[in-house]
Amino acid sequence: MSQPNTAPNIVFKIYQILYNHFGPQNWWPGENEIEIMIGAILTQNTNWQNVEKAIKNLKEETNLDPIIINKLPLKKLAKIIRPSGFYNIKAKRLKEFIKFFLKEYKGNIKEMEKEDEKILREKLLKVKGIGKETADSILLYALNKPVFVIDNYTKRIFMRHKLFFGKSYEEWQEYFTKNLPKDTKIYNEYHALLVKLAKT
């Protein structure tokens, strides 16, 4: 495994510097858990402004009710979420996730929250179209599970400054979780702050 070139506490120091500079990011944008989960799926390969437009459309059509979304014809769903880009693919992914949510947890967020995070992560990764970053975003931001999200922004920042050169998603994740307190709020803010820094 690639080793960090700095003392472990540099990871937490960077968090503190970013937090003091940018302040709390209040991620993930969304009125409730289902909206956050849908957003995590729709945000793949697009910017958040486009996702917001797609979610607004979906709210108007379905009130984000999983049962109503599940009943929508695929073509209609794709048309509704068109602003998110890659809408045909994302419509299929969203449908797969909604089917999973209804089948496994009867559309009940509380039931989903009760699931052990490792078991739930394994289940999410079996849903077609949901990768590690999306699964972890759902776990952290929608379900408040202590799972650190790794994305390209995070990798780019830490490699640019020669802090860490992980080969796999798991190596990157382990680097952060080993060098940070196991705290959902810190994981939440840190990931959001790194995205903020990358876009500044």
N, C-alpha and C positions, 0 to 999 in steps of 0.2 A: 504494500500500500504506500502511496506517496505521502511523505511526511511534510507538515508545515515547516516553513523556514524561520518561524518566529515562535516566541514563547506562547503557550496555549492561551494565556489571558488576553492576548492581542485581539482575539475574536470578540470577547466581551467589551474590550475597550473601544473597538470600532463601533459596536452597537451604541455605547454610551455617547460617543462623539456624534454619531448620526442622529440619535434621539435628541440630544441637546441642540443640534443645529436645525433640524427640520421639524422637531416636535412630533407628537403622536399622529399617525396617519389614518387611524380609525377605519382600518380595512376589516372585512371586505365590504364594498358598497352593496347594500341590499336591505330590504325591509324585513326579511325573514329568512329562515334557513333554506327553504325551497328555492327562493330567488337567488341566494348565494350559490347553491349547487348548480342551478341552471346557468348562472353567470360563469362558473368555473368551466363548464363545458363549451359555452359559446365563445369564450375569450381566446380559445386556441387559434393562433395565427391571425390575430386581428387586434385593433386597438379598442380601448374600453368605451370610447364614444359610440362606436358601431354596435357594441354589445348592449349598451343602454337603449339604443333605438330599437333593437330586436326585442329586448325584454319588455319595453313599453308596448310594442305591438302585441306581444304574447299576453301581457296583462289585460289588454283591452279585449282580446279574443277569448281568453280562458280564465282570467283572474288567477293565473298560475296554479290552477287546480289540476293535480296530477291525473285524475280520472278523465277530465275533459281533454287534457293534452294527449293522453293515451288514445282517446277515441278519434282524434283528428286524423284525416287522411294524410299520408306522408307528404304529398305534393302541397297541400294546404299549409302544413306546418313549415315546410321549406319556404314557402312564399312569405309567411308571417315573420320568420327570422332572417329573411334575405339580407338586411343591413349588416349582419354579423360576418358575411362572406363565407365562401365554401358551404353555402346554405343547404345544399342537397346532402352533403356528407354529415353536416352537423345535425340536420333533422333526423337522420338515421341514428346518430349517436345519442341524441336527446331522447328519442323514442326508446332505445335500448335501456337507457338509464331509468327512465320513468317506469318501464315494465319491471325492471329489477326492483325499484323502490316499492312498487305496488305489490309485487309477488313476495318479496322477502320481509317487508315491514308494513304491508297493508297501507302504504302511504302515510305512515305515522312516524314523524320525526323523533318522538320520544322513544319509540321502540328501537329506532336506528341508533340513537345516542347510547342506549344501554349496551350495545354490542361492543365486545372487546376490540380495541383499535387495530390490533394485528389481524384478527379474524376479519374485521370489516374491510380493512385494506386489501386483503387477499380476495375478498368477494368483489370489491370495486374493480380490481384489476382484471377480473374475469369478464367484466362488462365490455362488450365490443366498443372500441373507440376511446376507452378511458385508460390513459397511461399513468405513470407514476406521479408526475407533477399535478395532473388534474385530480387524481385520487387523494393526494396529500392536501391539496387546496380545499377539497370538500371536507376532509377530516379536520383540518386546522380551523378553517374559517366558518364553516357551517356547523360543525359538530363539536368544536372546542376541544379537540383532542391534541395532545402534545406531540405533534409531528412537524418536523421542519421541512418546509417546501424548498426544493432546489430548482432554479430555473437558469436560463442562459445569462441573465443579467448578473446573478450571483457569481456564476463561474467566471464570467468576463472580468468582473471587478477584482476578484481574489487572484486570478491568474495574472492580470495586468500588473498588480503590485507584488507579484512573486510570493504570495502568501500560502498558496496551496495549489497543487496540480493533481486533482483526483482523476482517476480513469473511469469510474462508474458513478452512477447516481447514488448508489449506496455508500461509496467512499466519501463523497461530498457530504451526504447527510450525516454520516458518522462523525466527520470532522466538526460539524457544528454542534451536534448533540453532545459530544464528549467535552467540548470546550465552553458550553453554556449551561446555566441552571435549567433543569427540566421544568420550564415554565411556559405555558401556552401563550400568555400575553407577550413574553419576550420573543418567542418564535414568530408570533403574529406580526409584531411591530418590526422586528429585524428584517424579515422578508420584504415587508412593505417599504421599509426605509431604503433597502438596497435597490428596489425598483425605482424609487423616487430619485436616488442618487444617479442611477444609470440614465434616467430621462432628463436630468438637469443639465 
